[in-house]
């Protein structure tokens, strides 16, 4: 009678490596998504709603107008008087305006008049998609 020797087969293939790779990719994705969402909410601006066909995000000059009439231009708090000086220093004459939906039209018109005085004609008004 033959006695079979028990052979212990151990797997050398590590099955956890693909799982670890997927977890790291998900971690990177959620970290980047959180940074992008945080920038929009950092200034507490409630955007108006509209239907947008196509919008592409690029590095532009961004002007935030909050509901308490605070103006933030390229991450610096400014007044309407200093806005004209900042606009004169711009190389790129494109600007994006993110105005709170509770901003008065008088305040928005003052900003648009300053843009017109400084010959800035390519203005994009950010809104929420409806």
Buried (B, 14 or more C-beta within 10 A) or exposed (E): EEEEEEEEEEEEEEEEEEEEEEEEEEEEEEEEEEEEEEEEEEBEBBBBEEEEEEEEEEEEBBBBBBBEBBBBBEEEEBEEEEBBEBBEEBEEBEBBBBBBEEBEEEBBEBBBEBBEEBEBEEBEBBBEEE
